[in-house]
Amino acid sequence: MASLRTLDDLGDVAGKRALVRVDLNVPMADGAVTDDTRFRATLPTVTELADRGAVVLLLAHFGRPKGERRPDMSLSMVTRAYEQVLGRPVRYVGECAGPLAADNVLAMQPGDVAILENTRFHAGEEKNDPQLARAMAELGDFYVNDAFSAAHRAHSSTEGLAHLLPAYAGRSMEAELKALETALGEPERPVAAVVGGAKVSTKLDVLRNLVAKVDHLIIGGGMANTFLAARGVDVGKSLCEHDLKDTALAILDAADRANCTVHLPYDVVVAKEFAANPPSLRTCNVHEVAADEMILDVGPAAVEALADALKTCRTLVWNGPLGAFETPPFDRATVALAQTAAALTQSGSLVSVAGGGDTVAALNHAGVADGFTFVSTAGGAFLEWMEGKELPGVEALKR
C-alpha cells in the first residue's frame, strides 16, 4: 500500500476538477435499481472530494454496449437513484469526453457532482485507446480510481487516465487493497481459504496460487466432486469434471509439498434430483453415493470438522459457496460455516475477507455479511487477485 497515493496525499483541491472512476454498474429491474451496494461504496470518496470543494466528475461503465450508444445502457437511468443515495444534487452529462462534456464541466461550481455518460459508449474505452484517455483527461486536473471491481481491466478510464493526470486511490479502493494485503499479502497465520463454486476449470489459477500461500484449503461446491473423483470416489451423477483428474491430483500434490492441508468433504448431502427439499434427500459418507444420486452439499460432520479447523486459524479468505446454496436445504453447510467464521471474526480471533458475486449473495443469505472483516463486491478483480495476478488499474496508481 505504501506505493499508492491516496486522498491523504492531495493538497488543496478547492475548484479543481476530479475525474473519479467509480463502479455504478448496478442491477436494475423495471427501470429501478434493485441493489445500491456499489453506489454506497462510492460515498466516502465522492463526499470527501465535494466537501473539500472539488468539482467531482464521475466516470463509469454500465452494461456492455460495445462502443455503441444504447439508451438502455445510459447512465442517465441511474442518476436520480444515485442522487438519493448521495444526498446531494447530481448532474447528468451526456458525454464523457469532447466539447459537450467540456461545456458542462465549465458550468459546474466547487462541490458540484456530475455523472458523465457511459465510458463504454466509446469503442476506444475497452481497447485502452490513448486518444480517448487524452480526451477524458482534458476534463480534469487529477484522477482518482475508486473502482477496484474494474481494476483487472486495462481500459482508458481505469488504466490509461492514470498515466496522464496525477493519480490517486479512492477510499473504497484503499480499503479494498488494505483488506486484501491483510488476507494474503502479509497475513497472520495459520491462513485458511474456502474455495467453492461449480467448476474447477474456472478456478484452476486460484487453487494453484493458494496452495502455496495458505495452511488450510477448504474445497466445496461442485469443485469438490472433481477432487473426490480424482481420488477414486464414485460421485454418481454429481456435477464433476472427470477430464480434470490429472490437474486435480497435481494440485493435491502441490499442496502436500507446500504443507497445505486440503479439506474435502467426507460426508455429503445427496439427492436423486436437483430440487428444493426433494423426497430422495439423504446424508451419507462420500463412499456411499449411489450411481443415480448427486452430491449437492457438504454434510454436517464435515462442516463441524471445518469449523474446528477455522478455530485454529487467524486469517480466512472465502470465495464461493460450499453447496447449491440457492436451493434449500443445500444452503446448510455454507450458512453454518459462514456463521462460524463471522462469530470467530466478531470475537477478534479471525480476520475474514470474502469476495465474488456468489459469495456476497451466500453471506447475505446467511445473514453474516456484516460479521466478516471485509466483503468485496468485486467479482473478476477479486478472483484475479486470488490468482496472484497484477491488476492493471492498481499497478497504474503506483508511484
N, C-alpha and C positions, 0 to 999 in steps of 0.2 A: 504493500500500500504506500510505502514511503515515496515511491517514484511518481505517484499520481498527484496532480494538483487538484484541490477541491475548492469549494466555495470559500473556504477559510483563507485561500491564497489570493482571492480577489481584493483589489483595493476599492476605492470609491467607485461605485457603478451608477451613481445618480445620472439619469439622462442617457446612459449608454444602452445600446441595443444588444440584448442577449438572445442568441439563437439557441434554443433549448430542444434537443432531440428527446422526445418522450414516447411512451407507448400508449396510444389511445385506441388500440385495436380491440375494442370491447365487443362481447357478444350482444346481438340485438334480435328482437322478435317483434313483429308488427310495429316497426318504427320506434320501439322503446329499448333502452339499454337494460339488459337483464342482469348484468353483474358489473358494478363500477369499481372493482378492486384496483384495476390499473389506473383509473382516474385518481383514486385516493393515494396511490403510490407517488404521484407527481406533486402532491400538495406541499411537502416540506420545501422542495426546491423552488417551485413557482411562487409560493407565498413569500419566501425569504427574498428572492430577487425583486419582486414587485414592491415589497416593503422597503427595500434598500434603494428604491427609485429607478430601477432599470426598466426599460421598455422590453417586455417579455414576449418573444415570438416563438410559438410552439410548432416544431416540425414533427410530423408523424406520418405513418402509412396507415391505410385502412383497407383490409382485404387484399386481393391480388388482381388489380386492374390491368397489369402487364402493359403499362405505358399508354393505356387509353383513358380518356376522360369518361368516367361512368357515374352518372348521377346517384346510382345505388351504392356507390363507394365514396361519396363525397363526405369530407369531414364536417360539412355544414349540418349533417344529420346528428352529430353528437355535440355540437357547440352549446346548445341550450342545456343539455343534461350535464355537461362539464361545468358550465357556469354555476349551476345549482350546487354541485359538489364543492367547487372552489369558493363559493360565497362572495363573489365579486364579478363585475361585468366582464364578459369575454367577447371580443370582436372576432368575426369570421372573415378571413381574407381569401378570396377565390383563386389565389395563385401562391406558389412557394418560391418563385424566382421571377425576375424580369420587372418591367415597368409598372404593371398593375400592382404587384406586391410592394414595390418601392414607394409608389404614391400613397398607398395605405399606411405604410410604416411611418412616412413623413408626418402624417396627420395624428400620430399617437403621442401621448404625453407620458412623462415619467410615472411608473407604477401601472401603466396600462398593460393588459394581457390580450394577445390575439392567437387564434389557431389558424395557421396557414394551410392551404389546401394540400391534400394527399400527395406526398412526395412521389408515390409510385404512378401518378398520372404522367410522369416523365419516364420514357423508356431508359434514359440515362441513369436513373436512380439505382436500379439493381445491377447496372454494369459499372458502377462507381465512376461515371463519366466526369473527368476533371472539369469540363466546361460547365456542366450543371452545378458541380460543387462550387465553382468560382461565382456563378450567378447567385447561388444561395448566400455565399459568403459576403457578397456586396451589401446584403441587407443588415448585417450585424457587425458589432465591434468585438465580440468574443463569443465562444461556442461552449455550451455545456451539454454533455451527454448524460442523460438520466434514464436511458432505456437499455438496461442490462439484457432484457429479453430479446433485443435486436443486435446485441453486441457480437454475435457469432457471424454476422453478415458484414462483408466489406462493401457497403453501399455509399453513395455520395453523402447522404445525410448522417451516416453512422461512422464513417471512416474518413472519407475524402475531406470533409469540412475541418476535421481536427488538425490537418496539416496546413490549413490556410488562415486560421484565426487562433489567438491564444485559447487553449482548450483545457477544460476542467471537468471533473466528475461531479455530477449532481448528488444530492443527499441520498436518493434511493440507490443509485449506482454504488456510492460509497458504502452504504450499509450492506448491500449485497456482497460486495467484494470482501469486506471485513469478515462477514459470516463465513464465506467460502474459505478464506485463509485460515480461520479458526478450525474449520472442519477437516480440511485435507492438506493445507499448506504447512502449518506448524501445530498440529492437533495435540491435545493431551491424550496419552494412551492409557489403556487399550482403546482402539477405534473399531467400531462395528459399522458395516454398511448393509442396508437392506436393499436388495435389487429385485424388483418383481416385474410383472408385465407378461404379455402373451408370448413373445418370441425372443429367443436367444440371439437370433440374427441381427436384431435391431440394437442389441446392447453388447455385442462382442468386444468392442473397444473399451467400453466402460468396465466390463469384467476383467479384461486383461490389465487395465491400469490399476484397478482396485486391489487385485490380489497382491500387488507389490507394495501397497500403501496401508492396508487395514489388517487388523488382527483377527477379525471375525467377518466372514462374508455370508450373509443370510440370503439364500436364493428362494424366491417364491413365484407364484403365478404359473402360467403355462411353461415358463422357462425351466422351472424345477423339474418338470416331466422329462424334458430333453436330457437333463443331467442324470436323472434316475434311470432312464432308458439306457444311457451310455454306460451306466454301471451294471447293466444287466437286469434291471427291474422291468417286469412286464406291466406297462401302463395302460393296457386295454385300449379303448378308443379315445383316450385323452388327447388334447391338443399337444403335439410333440413334433419336433424337427429331427426325425431319425437320421437324416443325412448329415447332421452336425455332430454325430457321435465322436469322431476323432477330435474335433475342435473342443468339445466339452471336456474330453479326457485330458487334452493338452492344458486347458485352463485349470483343471483339478491338480495336474502335475505341477504347474507353475505355483499354485497356492501352497502345495506341500513344500516346495523348495524355499518359499518365502515365509514359512511358518505361519501361514494364514489358515485358520480353521474355517472350512466351508460347511455351512449348516444346510442340509437338505431334509425335508420332512420325513419322519419315519411312520407317522400315522396321517391319514388323509381322509377328506370327506368326499365321497363318490356318489354318483347317481347314474341311471341309465339314460336320462335325458336332461338337457340343459334347460331348466325352467325353474321358476320360483317354487320353493318348498315341494319338490317332486316326491311322489309316494315311494320311489325306489331309493330315497336318500339313506345313506348309512356311513358310519365311520369305521375304518379298518386299517390294519397295518399295510404299508406300501406293497408288501409281497403278497397281499391277498386281493388285489384289484382284479375283478373278473374281466374276461375278454370283451363283454358288452357294456362295461362301466367306464365312466370318465372321472378323472380327478378334477375337482372344482374348488377345493380349498385345502389349506393345511389343517391337520387335526388338532384337537385340544391338548394332547400330551406334548406334541412338538411345540406348540405355542408356549406352553408352560416352560419347557426347556429353553426356548429362545428368550423368554422373559428373564430367566435366571442368568443367561449369558449377558443380556443387556445390563443387568445389575452389577456386573464386574467391569463394565466399560465406562469411560469418561466422555467419549465423543461418539456421535451417531450421524451417519449420512443416510437419507432414505429416498429412494426413487422407485416408485411402482408398488401396486398392491400385491398382497400375498395370495389372493384368490379372486374369483369373479365377483368382486365386491358390489357391483351394481344390482346383482340378483340375490335376494335373501334365500337361504341363510348363509350364502357363500361369502358374506362380508365379516363373519365372526372372527376369523384369525386376524385380519387386518385391523379391525376395531380393537380387539383385545391387546394386540402388541402395541398399537398406536397409543392406547390408553396407558399402558405400562411406561412407554417412552416419555409420554407427557408428564406422568407422575414423577418419574426419576428426574426430569428436567426441572419441574417445579420444586423438587426437594433440594436442588442445587448440585446433584451428583452427576448430571449428564448435560453436555452441550449437544443439542439436536438440531440438525439442519436438513430440511426436506425440500424437494422441488420436482417440477414436471407436472403437466396437466392432470393426469390421472391421480397423481399423488395428492395434489391440493384437494381435489374432489373427494378422495378417500378420507383424508384427515378432517375435512369439513363434515363428511358423513359421520365420522367417529366422534365429532364434537370436540376435537382436541387441537385444531389448527392454532388456536391461541396459546396452547400449552407448550408448543415447541419453541426453541430459542429463535429460530428463523425459518420462515416458509417462503421459498422463492416462487414467484408466479411465472418465471421463465421456463419454457419447455426446452426448445432446441439448444439454447445457450447453456442451460443448466446441464444438459446431457453432455455437450461438448466439453464443458468444464470438468465433468466427472471422467471424461475420456482422457483428460490431461492435455487437451489441445489449447493453443493460444487463441484468444478471441480478438479478432481484428479491431473491433470497436474499443476494446480495453487497451490493447497494445498502442493504438494511435494516441491515447491520452497520456502515455508515459513521457516524462520529461526528455 
